[in-house]
Amino acid sequence: DARVTQTPRDKVTEMGQEVTMRCQPILGHNTVFWYRQTMMQGLELLAYFRNRAPLDDSGMPKDRFSAEMPDATLATLKIQPSEPRDSAVYFCASGLGSREDTQYFGPGTRLTVL
Amino acid sequence: AQSVAQPEDQVNVAEGNPLTVKCTYSVSGNPYLFWYVQYPNRGLQFLLKYITGDNLVKGSYGFEAEFNKSQTSFHLKKPSALVSDSALYFCAVKDTGRRALTFGSGTRLQVQP
């Protein structure tokens, strides 16, 4: 049963600290998406990659957020420095890349910045 | 720009009764429409999607959705609700040229025994 995995599942940190979240997409999927979920904003797209290249990161605060795919099996989302307003659940999703394709979501990383 | 509206924050239904969760959309091209469900402390699970063809789409767990182009709607339905269907439901859309989903605000479904 192929699944998207995310680590850590929960992260509590202090303001100013660096946070790195990791995602392993489903093997064979060539698109990876990062979403953020908050009560106020709902689900927002932060960035997405196709064949490891970033296609859209317009939803991401560029001054503190960065997203990369070091290889086809790993996507990372980094926040440096973190702020309390970054507290949210961050979801990674992967897909096969066509427009009609279904995205499959990981379990999420719950980030709390104190 | 693409957008999705889920007009109900919460839907309450008795077990065994039919349920409907509403969704309307706005896109500039042909829409690709999706429903996802989220259980507490879990990621989103895919339920069903409309790409083309029959307006009635059948998905997981007995759910179905009806695409109505003239009303720009894609309502989620189930003939007989279960208590275990209680969860947060998200409608989402993809527009021409986009790969990423735009989600609605979510509707919490509460099924009472």
Interface residues (C-beta under 8 A of the other chain):
Chain A: V4 T31 F33 G42 L43 L45 Y48 R50 L55 D56 F91 A93 G95 G97 R99 E100 T102 Q103 Y104 F105 G106 P107 G108
Chain B: Y32 F34 Y36 R42 G43 L44 Q45 F46 K49 I51 F90 K94 T96 G97 R98 R99 A100 L101 T102 F103 G104 S105 G106
